[in-house]
Amino acid sequence: IFKVKDEEMKTVKFSEFIKRNSKAFVAVVVVLVFYSFKTIERNPVWKNNRTLYESGVYDAPGDALNHHRFANQLLSVDAEQEKDSLKRDIIYNHCIDELNKTIAIVPENFNAYTDLGAIYEKRNDVANALKCYDLALKFNPASVRTLGNKGVILAKNGRYGEALEIFKQAFSYDST
C-alpha cells in the first residue's frame, strides 16, 4: 500500500512498484552491492583481536584508542606467549612505539603511561618504569593500578618505606 498523488490509499503490486521506481531501485541495489563487497573485503580483520586492532592503527592512525588497544594486545597476548626473549623484546619495542603514539595524540592518557611503565618494569628498567608511573599519577593521582604498580616496583628494589606510603595511598582510594 502506497500513497498516490491524490492522497488516496491504493494497493500496488511489487512489480508495478519496481517499474514506477526503477531508477531508485537500481540506485539502492548498486549501493547494497557496493557495501556488500566492502563488508566481505573487511571480514578478515575480524579474525582475532590482533588483526582488528592492527587494522584500526592503519585505518585511523590519528586515533589514540586504536594505538592503545593494539599495544595492549601485543603486550598481554603476543609478548606473554612468546618464549624467545629476543622476539619478546621486539614485541616490547613495538608496544612502546604504539604507546608513545597514543601519548603523542593524547598526552594526558594516564593509562598509556601506566602500561608503558609496566613494559619498562618487565624489562627491569626501574628508572623509566618509575618515571612513567609518576607521569600517570600526575594525570590521575587516584589510579589504584598505577599506585599498586609503583609500590610493587619500589618494594622489589628495597625501597620499603616509599612502597608502604604508596600502598597506603592506594588503599585510601580503594580498600577492597
N, C-alpha and C positions, 0 to 999 in steps of 0.2 A: 504494500500500500504506500503510495507516494502522493504528495500534494502536487496538483497541477495548477496552471495559471489562474483558473477561475476559483481557486480555493476549495474545490470540492474534492472529496476523497475518492480515489479510484484504484482498483486493483490492476496491476501491470505485471505481465509475465516477465520472468527473468530475461529471456532472450530479447524481448521488446525493450526492456530497460537498458541492456547492453548496446543495442542498436542506437538508441537515443543518446547514450552517453559514451559512445565508443572512444572518443579522444581521452576522456577522463579515465576510462577503464584501462586503456593502453598505457597511460602515464602511471597509473597505480601498479600495473603488472611490471613495468620496467623498473620502478623503484623497488618493488618487492624482490625481483630477481637480483638486482644490484646488491641489496642488503643481505640477501641470502648468500651470495658468493662472498661478501665481506665477512659474514659470520663464519662460514666454512673456512675461510682463509685464516681467521683469528683463532680457531679452535685449538691448534697445537700449543698456544701459550697457556692453556688451561691444563696442561699435562700434570703439572705439580706447582707448588708454591714458588719454587726457584724460577721456573720458566715464566711464571706470571709476574713476579716481582722484577725479574731481569727485563722483561719486555716493557714494563712500566718505566724503568730507568731510561730505556732507549726511546720510548714513545713520548715521554714527558720529562725531559732532563731537568726542567726547572721546578719539578715537584719534589720538595724535601721528603715527603712521606714515602714516595717510591724509593728514594735512595736509602732511607732509614729501614724500611721493610726488607729491602734486598740485603743490606748489611746484616740485619738480624738473622735472616735466613742463612746467609753464609756462615755466620758465627755459630748459631745454635744447631745447625744441621751439618753443613759441609765440613766445617772445622772440627766439630765433635766426632764425626765419623772417620775423619782422615787419620790413618795410622802413621804415615810418613811425616816426620817432623818438618822436613823441608817443604813439602807440599802444604802442610798446615800453616807454615809461616807465610807462604804465598797467599793463602786464603786470608790470613790475618791482615796482610798488607792491603788486599782488596777491600776488606771490611773497613780498614782505616780510611782508605780513599773515599769509600761511599759515605762514611760518617762525616768526613771533612766536607764533602759536597753538601750533605744535609745541613751542617753548621754554617757553611757559606751562604746557603739560601735562607736559613732561619737561625741566626746567631744565638738566640735565647732558648734554643731547644735543649733543655737540661737532660732529657733522656738520651740524646745523642752523645753528650759529654759523659754521661754515666756509662753508656755502652762502650765508648772509646776507652774510658778508664778501665773497664773490665778486660778489654783486649790487652792493654798495657800490663795489667796485673797478671794475665795468663802468660805473658812474655817475661815476667819478673822484672819489669821496668817500673819500679816503685815510684820514682820521681815523677814520671809522666802520668802514671795512674793517679797519684795524689793530686797533681795539677788539674787533671780532668775532673776528678771528683769535686775539687774546690770550685771549679768553674760551674759545674752543675749546681752546686749548692748556692752559688751566687744568684742563679736564676730561680732556684726553688729550694730555699733553706729547710723546708719541711719534707723533703724527699727521703722517706724512710729507707728506701732501697739504696740510695746513694750514701746516706749516713751509715747504713749497715756495711756496705762495701768498703767504705773508708775505714770504719772501725776494725774490720777484719784485717785489712792490709797493714794498719798500724800495729795491731796485736801480733801479727805474723812477724813483724820486724822489731819486736821487743819494745815498742812504744806503748806500754800498757796503760799508763796514766792518761795519755791522749785518747787511746782507744776507749777507755772507760767513759770519759767525758762525751765522746761521740755517741757511744751506745746509750748513755743516759738521755742525750738529746733526742735520739731516735725513739727511745721508749716514751718520751714526753709527748711525741706526736702520735704514736700508735702503740698502745700497751697490750695488743692482742698477740 
